[in-house]
């Protein structure tokens, strides 16, 4: 599995790259603005254009830059501008295009149309804001180079619908939720007819259209892509904790794009630190002398 970092903070990118674990970067306009504003607060003058070029030069791997338009014509124009302006820096720019740009009413296929056109012109795309396997299927059919299912946002959506309180980095134990659902069904099955039980339970499903979590969303997309031999690479995105990374790695996902804080979390365990303290305490003077 390849590891991308989900940030526009150049310090974080360079640190992760120096550790030898980084294969690419995903950004968005909010992350870039946050990074540039941070530098300005530190009294450092930097233009956004120069800063983005520095990000592209910081890694030998794909860097996703996002468009802001909603209509296919706008998306294409912005994508071509971004690609022309920043790809020459290191030949690694990928254009992030929302899978569906509709916010209320409008045409659902503006993003897909843009993806199809850009890929035909040799501009690689990353279909972003993917929340369903169906959207991922459409992105692959349109020829997207990458697709980014948003794990954390799906977990948030399901938990909010269920009234579960949670922090942003909290792991959602969807396996436990499945067990709870099974128990509820068994209890009600003793008292109600199959038809009554079906009608009642379909109103209180503990999932999003059959998807119980962001990890399950990723698993479903992997199954579809493997069944039809799609070439689109899957980037597990909107990752909130190290356990999610482990679970998508077990599924065989192509890429996980991970916030810097979660990358650090992946390396920590109490028993590892405890073991290091014990090792250091047990080093005898004779052994230390070997290194002098």
NORCORGI-V299506 format. One record per residue. N is the residue number from 0. RES is the residue in one small letter. SS is DSSP state (h for helix, s for strand, l for the rest). Layout:
N	RES	SS
N	RES	SS
This chain:
0	x	l
1	x	s
2	x	s
3	x	s
4	x	s
5	x	s
6	x	l
7	x	l
8	x	l
9	x	h
10	x	h
11	x	h
12	x	h
13	x	h
14	x	h
15	x	h
16	x	h
17	x	h
18	x	l
19	x	l
20	x	l
21	x	l
22	x	l
23	x	s
24	x	s
25	x	s
26	x	l
27	x	l
28	x	h
29	x	h
30	x	h
31	x	h
32	x	h
33	x	h
34	x	h
35	x	h
36	x	h
37	x	h
38	x	h
39	x	h
40	x	h
41	x	l
42	x	l
43	x	l
44	x	l
45	x	l
46	x	l
47	x	h
48	x	h
49	x	h
50	x	h
51	x	h
52	x	h
53	x	h
54	x	h
55	x	h
56	x	h
57	x	h
58	x	l
59	x	l
60	x	l
61	x	l
62	x	s
63	x	s
64	x	s
65	x	s
66	x	l
67	x	l
68	x	l
69	x	l
70	x	l
71	x	h
72	x	h
73	x	h
74	x	h
75	x	h
76	x	h
77	x	h
78	x	h
79	x	h
80	x	h
81	x	h
82	x	h
83	x	h
84	x	h
85	x	h
86	x	h
87	x	h
88	x	h
89	x	h
90	x	l
91	x	l
92	x	s
93	x	s
94	x	s
95	x	s
96	x	s
97	x	s
98	x	l
99	x	l
100	x	l
101	x	l
102	x	l
103	x	l
104	x	l
105	x	l
106	x	l
107	x	l
108	x	l
109	x	h
110	x	h
111	x	h
112	x	h
113	x	h
114	x	h
115	x	h
116	x	h
117	x	h
118	x	h
119	x	h
120	x	l
121	x	l
122	x	l
123	x	l
124	x	s
125	x	s
126	x	s
127	x	s
128	x	s
129	x	s
130	x	l
131	x	l
132	x	h
133	x	h
134	x	h
135	x	h
136	x	h
137	x	h
138	x	h
139	x	h
140	x	h
141	x	l
142	x	l
143	x	l
144	x	l
145	x	s
146	x	s
147	x	s
148	x	s
149	x	s
150	x	h
151	x	h
152	x	h
153	x	h
154	x	h
155	x	h
156	x	h
157	x	h
158	x	h
159	x	h
160	x	h
161	x	h
162	x	l
163	x	l
164	x	l
165	x	l
166	x	l
167	x	l
168	x	l
169	x	l
170	x	l
171	x	l
172	x	l
173	x	h
174	x	h
175	x	h
176	x	h
177	x	h
178	x	h
179	x	h
180	x	h
181	x	h
182	x	h
183	x	h
184	x	h
185	x	h
186	x	h
187	x	h
188	x	h
189	x	l
190	x	l
191	x	l
192	x	l
193	x	h
194	x	h
195	x	h
196	x	h
197	x	h
198	x	h
199	x	h
200	x	h
201	x	l
202	x	l
203	x	l
204	x	l
205	x	l
206	x	l
207	x	s
208	x	l
209	x	l
210	x	s
211	x	l
212	x	l
213	x	h
214	x	h
215	x	h
216	x	h
217	x	h
218	x	h
219	x	h
220	x	h
221	x	h
222	x	h
223	x	h
224	x	h
225	x	h
226	x	h
227	x	h
228	x	l
229	x	l
230	x	l
231	x	l
232	x	s
233	x	s
234	x	s
235	x	s
236	x	s
237	x	l
238	x	l
239	x	l
240	x	l
241	x	h
242	x	h
243	x	h
244	x	h
245	x	h
246	x	h
247	x	h
248	x	h
249	x	h
250	x	h
251	x	l
252	x	l
253	x	l
254	x	s
255	x	s
256	x	s
257	x	s
258	x	l
259	x	h
260	x	h
261	x	h
262	x	h
263	x	h
264	x	h
265	x	l
266	x	l
267	x	l
268	x	l
269	x	h
270	x	h
271	x	h
272	x	h
273	x	h
274	x	h
275	x	h
276	x	h
277	x	h
278	x	h
279	x	h
280	x	h
281	x	h
282	x	l
283	x	l
284	x	h
285	x	h
286	x	h
287	x	h
288	x	h
289	x	l
290	x	l
291	x	l
